[in-house]
Amino acid sequence: MKGIGLVFAGGGGKGSYEIGVWKYLHEMGLDQYVRAVSGTSVGALNAALFVGSSFEVAEELWLNVNSNKILTPKKISDKDVMNWFAANGLSLFTPITAKISKAVSGAIMGTEKIAQSMLTKINGDHMFSREGITEMIYDGINFNLLQTSDIPCYATCVRCDGLEVERFKLNEYTSEDITTLLLASSAIPVIFPNEEFQGNKYCDGGIPVVGDNVPIKPVYDTGVETIIVVHLGRDVVVDTKQFPNARIIEIVPREDLGNAITGTLDFSPEGAAYRIKLGYEDAKKIMQPMMEMIALTVANQKMLKIAQQRNIEFEQKREKLLKREKQIKEEMANDGFDELFAKLTRED
């Protein structure tokens, strides 16, 4: 299978960098040659946008995303607070004192988000809901376009039971299932809740050690000749020996995209704009020499084709002349001209 494969790594808010790479591919017209896409976590979202949307929609979506929408604190109920205190031997608290304690814990610890993190650590629950990312999915993805596309789009998740990596071809599922799988692929433990799908619970596909944050295999298995891998970190190197029949092009950020707080959890418009610009510039720097070589190769092939065509035309004309010469000689022989010609040219 000829064409390009595209792989988007996971990394939360750093994912806007991938939109910058897409921007360069779009400007160069290379996106039309992409035949397979895969991603993990936010990379899965960008992969779904690539197949089920357009660059313009994806860029607009990222530039207008709101951190408060993505990192929506899970609502802390009075019951949650009472359970927390009860778990710590403070069972005398009532619903009334729970309201007070919730307000106090939020004030003492800074914000309700931080107060929620306290409950998270105690109860093994999650800090934020998925309302914001769900809205982002529905605003950006044309599910019908994704489902009917000839370009396979894969999302990587980790099944909580056994911590095994599983990959899902999103094109084959309903809009509800696609949404669930995208949420599952980006369900960072503790930060976001696990997602249940077909009787199993799944979490972020990029979990260190057990996950696959750079899911090349599903794209490689489609048989594409060239695979563009977009990293969101500078410490990951692809073992190209595992993919012997493909040319791997790695696009790595020349600058650090931030840590867990300043990068992964940064969904601010300012952060998105900066990373989109950086992704575009890095893609251009890495791929422009290749583009120039491709252009030169195409030009040479075009000139060779023209030369071959002219040679073919010359041979065709030569063949016609030889055929006509033979025909004239035959006509002359039949009319006795060859004998007359021989007499005229004979030396006495």
KOLSEZA-477258 format. One record per residue (C-alpha): x, y, z. Coordinates in steps of 0.05 Angstrom, whole numbers, plus 5000, padded with zeros to 4 digits. Layout:
XYZ/...
This chain:
500050005000/503250654978/502151305015/503551625082/501851395152/501051905208/502251775282/500352265338/503352155407/499652295472/501052885517/494853275537/495254025522/501753915485/497553605430/496554285397/503754185372/501053635327/496154125296/502154545276/505353945241/498753815207/498654535184/505254445147/502953795116/496554145094/500254725062/504954255025/499053835001/501853215035/495653095078/491952845016/496852265012/495652025083/492751315081/492551135156/492651515222/493351295295/494051645361/494151565436/490652005486/490352715457/493652415396/487551975386/483252605387/487652935335/487552305293/479952305294/479953045275/484752895218/480052375188/473452645211/474353395202/478953905169/485254265188/481554925193/476454645242/481854305284/486054935289/480055355308/478054845360/484854845393/485655605391/479055695426/479455135477/478555335549/482655015604/476755085651/472554675603/477554125596/479554115669/472554155697/472853975771/468553395790/462953655834/464153505907/457753295940/456253336014/456152586015/463252565986/465853006042/462152606095/464951956068/471952246068/471452466141/468251806160/473951426126/478651816171/474951656235/471052316237/464052016233/460852556276/460053016216/452953136191/450453396124/450454106154/457554066178/459453746112/457454376075/461754776122/467654306118/467354306042/467755056040/473255076092/477454536058/476954915993/478955566025/484655266065/487454866007/486755435957/481355215908/476054685903/480354335851/485754235903/480754025954/478253515905/485353245897/485253105972/479052685964/482052355902/488152115941/483751845996/478351515955/482251315893/477351735852/478752245797/479652995800/476153235738/469953075697/469952985621/464753505603/469753955569/473253435527/466553125508/464353805482/470853865444/469653195411/462653355389/464454055366/470353835323/468853145295/464152985237/462452275258/459352095191/465652315154/469951905202/465551285196/465351295120/472651495107/477351005071/482851245118/483250775179/483651165245/486150805307/485750995381/490050655433/487550495503/489850075562/485049575591/485049665666/484148925678/490948645662/493849305638/493949075565/494349545505/488449515458/487449895393/480750075363/479150255291/474550835303/471450815234/467650185254/463950465313/457950905329/458751635348/457351455421/462650895420/467651345385/466651865440/467551345494/473951075463/476951765455/475351915528/478351245548/484651365508/485752015546/483351795615/489651965654/489251575720/487151995780/486152605735/480352325694/475551745706/476351075671/471450925615/467450285608/466849985538/463749315520/464249065591/471449275604/474449895636/479750285598/484550845615/489851275580/493450885526/500051245541/501051005612/508650935622/511550235618/504949875601/502050345549/503850535478/504351285473/507051275402/502550765367/506250625302/504249885294/497049965271/499250455217/505250025197/500749415191/496749765136/502849735091/504250475080/511150635054/512551265096/510551395168/510852085198/511352045274/509752665314/512752655384/510753095442/516952965482/524352995467/526452345501/523051835457/526651485400/523250995354/526650335342/526150345266/528549615262/521649405285/518749715222/523549475167/518949585108/517250315121/521050975121/520151305189/520352065194/520452315265/518453025282/521053195351/519953865387/526254285386/523954595451/521054265513/513454305511/512754345586/511853895646/505453585673/502854265695/505654745644/504654255586/500153655595/494854045634/495754695595/489854775548/490155525546/489355885478/496056215488/499455545499/495855245439/497955815393/505255755415/505455005405/501955035337/507155535313/512755105340/509954475308/509454815241/516555075244/519454405266/515754025212/518154525160/525354485184/525353725184/521353605121/523154175074/529753855050/525753225035/520453634999/525853964956/528853274940/522053014922/520753614877/527453504843/526052764834/519152924805/522253424757/527552924735/522352384725/518152874684/524153044639/525852304631/518652164613/518752714560/525352444532/522551744530/516351984495/520352354443/524651744431/518351334422/515651844372/522351834334/522351074330/515151084305/516851584250/523051184231/518950554227/513950904182/519451154135/522650464130/515950154116/514450674062/521350564031/520049824027/513249943997/516050403943/521349893924/516049353917/511849803872/517849963829/519449223821/512449063800/512449613747/519349433718/522650053745/527949653779/530349363713/530250053680/533950333739/539149793734/540349943659/540950693671/545850593726/549850043691/556750243669/558550063597/
